[in-house]
Amino acid sequence: MGSHCAIYSVSTIDNKEGQVRLRKNCKIGSHSVVMPGVTVGENAVVGAMSFVNRDIPDNCVAVGVPVKVIKKIQSADYADSTDSND
């Protein structure tokens, strides 16, 4: 998780409540806001400064205000980005 992120379980704007679920190996870019009741899927990547007001599926890249899925991560893409031999 990047710096200056906000994760809310209660929203005073629309009175929504709910547990936020961050699944295994997800990544949240800096200055992002995650709203109540949202699940960020396994291996999902949320771009910096995003407003996450809906669930993000596993193995996806999502960005924007409001957040939008822009790409599915293929297993080969993920393996390349986590290779520690670089």
N, C-alpha and C positions, 0 to 999 in steps of 0.2 A: 504494500500500500504506500502510495506516495505521500508527500508532505501536505499538510493543510486540508486533508479530506474530512468530510463530515458524514457520519452515518447516523441516521435518525430512526428510532423505533416509535416515535410519536411525532406527528406533524401538527403544529398549531395553526397552520394555514387552512387545511381542509379537514382537520380532526381525524385523520387516518391513523391507525395504530397497527403494528405488526412486527414480527421478528424479522430481522434482516439475516439472510443466510449467505455466507461467503464460502463457496465450495472449494474443495482441494485445489491448490495451485492457481487460483484466480489472481489476477493482478488489477489493481485500481490505480489509475494515474493520479498525479497530484492535483489538488484543488477540485476534486470531484465531490459530488453530493449524491448520497444513496438514500432514497426515501424509504419509509416504513413498508414492510411486507414484501420486499424485493428479494429475489434470489439471483445471485451472480454465479453462473454455472462453473463446473470444473474446467480448468485450463482457459477460462474466458479472460479476455483482456478488455478493460475499460480505458478509453483514452483520457488524457488529462483534461480537466475542466468540464467534464461531462456531468449531466444531470440525469441520474438513473432513477426513473420512475416506473419502470417495468422490468420484468424478469429478463435476464440475459441467458440464453441457452449455453450448454456446454460447448467448448471448442469454437468460440466466436470472438470476433473483435467488434466492439461497439463504441461509438463516439457521439458527441453532440449534446445539444440542449433543445429538446429532450433527446435522450439517447436513442440511437438507431443502430441496428446490426448492419455492418458494412461488409463483413467477410466471415466465411467459415474457415477455421484453421484445420488444415489437413495434418495427419500424423507426421508426415515428412517435414512440414513447415515447423511443427513443434519441436521435433528432434533437432533440427538445425539451430533453433533459437536457444536450446538448453545445452548444447554441446560445450563441455567444459575444457576441451582441448584446444580452443582458439587462442 
